[in-house]
Amino acid sequence: MSNTDTTTISRRDAFATLGTPLLSTTSAKEALENGGLANWNVRKAPVFATDPITGQTIEMPDRRSVIFDRPDGGLGYLGDVGRQHTTIQNEEQIEVMNLFATEAGATFETAGIARGGRKVFVTMKLPGHYRIGGTDLVDNYVAGLNSHDGSAFKLMVTPLRFACMNMLNVALPGASQLITVRHTRAASTKLREEVLAMLDQTFIYLDEFQATAERLAATDLSIDRFQEIIEREFGAGEEASASAVTRAENRTGEMLSLFSQAASNSGIRDTAWAGFNALTEWSDHFAPTRGDDPDASRAERAIYDPSFKTRALDIMLGVAA
């Protein structure tokens, strides 16, 4: 069993970990400025290769470097892209995000930078909330995830569980919570069209998420059954090395502790909803990671790679079947 203390909580959600709070911000312009995203002037520049033998340089016609004006002064590099790549400025990102303010009453929450500016985000809190099982508070957010490294722009709807600051950005069948817009020549027009369509889809998804969560909250799940599930799904294989067995025991031990002892699950104990949140809480706040800043690394994974949480939901829906 890991020595990690999973019984108490004192943490921030992934966006707050990486970003700047915008709680007093009322306009898109202020959100950009307060979040350090204004006036980047992201642009493409030619790429050259230098012959190590002769010292001669040659332009690489199919590649471009993405550069920008750093907020703290000087020029910054964000990555290499294809010649057809079209930049989406942070100003364009915030403009389409502002549609959620005018059309749905959303308010700005955070703005932030990930991976050295290669990815930037702005989040907004949607009005209202719900209490799963009558007690467990869940707020709802929408996040614009722009990129300057060649990957696509994404707009994501994500519930956030208040008790543990889990991001519950999971895919659901028949209800879209994510749009993706590639950086093509038509990106700006496409982005606005997709966001307008997403305004309707957002509340369809949130209704479906609430119904799914209530279904899990109404499903009993004993500690013995939960342990059986996580050992099957996340335990070490029969031929695993000793070190792999130790890692698996730590992993499943932490998951079991979150399910059975964590204060964050005290109001939903012994349900499939508690099982789902034990797994997502482990992923967002306890899973091993690389780098000098584990919290930041886990926050990036929570935002940009929700695959573990979608798997966790599928596992618990199997319990509720």
N, C-alpha and C positions, 0 to 999 in steps of 0.2 A: 504494500500500500504506500502511495506517495505521502510525503510529509506536508504537501500543500494543504493549507487550511481552507476547506471549502464550506465551512459551516457559517461564516459571516461574510458580509458583502460591504464593500465601500469602493465604488468604481464609477467610471463614466462609460457612456456608449461609444461605439467606434468612431462616429463622426465627431463627437466632442473630444475624443482622445487626439485626433489628428487636426482638428479645425479650431476656428475662432468663434466663440458665441456671438450671435447677432440678435440677442433678445430684445434690444431696444431699437433695432433697425426697422425702419418703416418703408424704405424705398430700395429699388434695385440698385441704384447708384451707390447708396450707402453700403449695401451688402457687399458690393465689389470692393469698395475702398476699405471697409473695415476688415474684410477677409484677406486683404493683400493681393487681390486678383485684378485690380484696375490697371489699365494702360500697359498691358504686356506687349501689345503690338506683335503678336506671334506671326512669324513669316518664314518663308522658305529661302534657302541660300544654296548656291551651287556646291557640289562636292567634288573635290580633286584628290587624285592619288599621286603619290610621289614615288618615282622609281628609286629604290634604295641603292642601285648601282650608279646610275648617271645623275641622280638628283633632279631629273626632269619631272614636271608635273603634267598630268592629263586630266581633263574633266570627265567625270562619270555621268554621262548624259541621262541615265535612267534613275538616278538617285538625287535626293535633295536633303539637306540638313534643315531641321526646324530650330530656329533661334528666337529669342525674345529679349525684351528689355527687362532686366531684373528689377524688382521693386526697390532693392537696396542699392541700385546703381550698377552700370556695366551691362555686358552682354552675356546671356545664358544660352546653353545648348540643351535641347530637349530630345533629340533623337534623329534618326534617318528615316525617310519615307520615300515612296515612289513619286515619280514626276507628276502623276495625276492627282495626288493628294491635295485636298482643299482644306485650309485651316478653318476652324470654327473658333472665333474669338471668345474670350470669357464674357465680353459684353453681349454677344449673341446668346450665349448660354443663359445669362441672367434674364435677358429679355423674354425668352420663351418660358422660363421658370415663373416669371411674373404673371403669366396667364393663370397660374393656380391661385395667386392672390386676388386677381380681379374676378375670376370666374368661380372660385371655390372657397374664398375666404381664408386661404392659407397664409401663414406668417413666416418670415425668415427665421431660421434657427441657427445654422452654422454655415461657415464657408471654410474651405481648407485645401491643402496641397498635399499630394502623395507622390512618392517616388521622384522627389526633386523637381516637381512641377510638370512631370510628364502626364500626370493625371490631376485634375482639380475637381472639386465638388461644391455644390451649394444645396443645402437642405431646407425644407419648409415643413412646418407642422400643420397638418390638416385639422380643421375644427372638430371638436367632439372626441369621444373616446368610448370604450366599452369595458365591462368587467366580466371576464370569463368566469363562469360558474358563480356569478354574482359577487365575486370578491377580487379577482385578479385583474388589476388595471393594465390596459394596453392602450397606448397612444399610437397615432398613425402619422406617417411622414412620407414625403415625396423627395427624391434626391435626383439632381441633375449631375451626371458623371461625365464631364468633358475629358478629352484626351488630346495630347499634343505629340504623341509618339507613333501615330499611324493606326492605333486601334480605334474602335468606333465610339461615338457618343452614345451614352445610355441614360435613359430616364427610368427610375426605379421607384416603385411604391413599396414601403416597408413598415409593417407594424413594429413597435418597440415595446417590450414588456418592462414596465417600470420597476418591478421588484428586483430584477437582476441586470437591467440594461442590456438584455439580449436583443440583437437585431434579428427579426423573424422574416427576413426577405427570402421567402421560399416560393417555389413554383407550385401552382395549383392547376389541376386539369380544368379546362373550360373557363378560366379567368386569368386574363393577362395582367402581370404586374411589372412588365419590363418592355421597353421599346429600344431598338438599336438603330442608329443612323450612321452609315458610313460617311467618311470624309470625302465625298465626291463633289463634282461641280454643282450638283443640285442640292447640296447638303442643307443650305439655309432654308430653302423652300420646303424641303422634305421634313426638316426638323419641326417647323411650325405646324405642318399638317399632322404629323404624328403626335405632337403634344396635344393638339386640339382633340384628336381622337382619344387620346389617353385620359382626358378629363372624364369622359363617360366611363371608360373601362376601370378607372381607379376605384370608384365606389362599388362597382360590380365585384371586383376582386376583394375589397375589404368586407363586403357582405359574405362572400364565400369563405374568406379566412375566418371570420367570426363564427360562422356555422361549423366549420371544421374544428375550430378550437373548442367550441361548446360540446361537440361530439366526443372529443378526447377527454374533456373534463368530466363527462358523464360516464366514462369507462373506467372501471376499477383496475388497478394494476398493483399487485403485491410486490414487496421488495424481493422475494425469491424469484418471481417471474421476471422482474426487471433484470436481476443479476443473470439469470439464464439467457436472456436476450442479448445483453451487452457482451457476455463472454462468447456467445456464438458469433456475434457480428464484429466485435472489436478485439477479441482475444487472440493469442498467438496460435499459429498452426501447429500441428503435431510434430513437424520437423524443424520448428523454429530454433534458432540459436538461444543460448542462455541469456544473452543481452536482449534479444527480441522478446523473450518471455518476461524478463524484468520490466521492459517498457510497457508491454501489454498489461501486466499486473498493475502497474502504476496508473495506466490509463483507465482501466475498468474500475480500479479502486476509487479514483477521483469521481468518476461518473456515479458510482454507487453512493458515495458520500453526499454528492449533490442531491441525489434523489431522496435519500433517507434522512439527511441531517441538516442540509443547508437552510438557513433562515429564509432565503428567497423562495423556497418551496413550501413553507410552513402552512400556507393557506390552501394548498392544492395537493397535499401529500397523498400518495397511494392512488394516483390516477395516471392515465396515459398522457394527460396534459403535463403533469409533473415529469413524466418520463421524457417527453419531447423537450421540455425546458431544461432538464438536467443535461441532456446531450448538447443542446445549443449553448447553454451556459459554459459547459466545458470547452466547446469549440471557440467561443468568443473570448474567454477569459483565462483558460487554464492550459489549452493545448500547447505542446512544445513547439517552439519556433526558432528560427535562426536570426542572427543579427544582434546588435548591441542594445536594441530597444524592443524587448519582447512585446510590450503593450502595443507599440506602434505597428509591429509586424502582424500581430493578431488582429488589430483594427483594420489594416489593409485587407487582410484575408476575409474578415467579416463582411466588408463592403463589396469586394470584387470577386470573391469566390464563395458563393453560398451553397456549393454542392453538398458539403457535409450535412448542412441543415435540411436540405431537401431530402437527403437520404434518411436522416433522423425522423422526419415527418412520415415518410413512407413506412418506416419500421413501426412507428406508433399507430399509424392507420391500420396496419395489419393486426395490431392488438385489438383495435376497435371494430374490426370487420365482423 
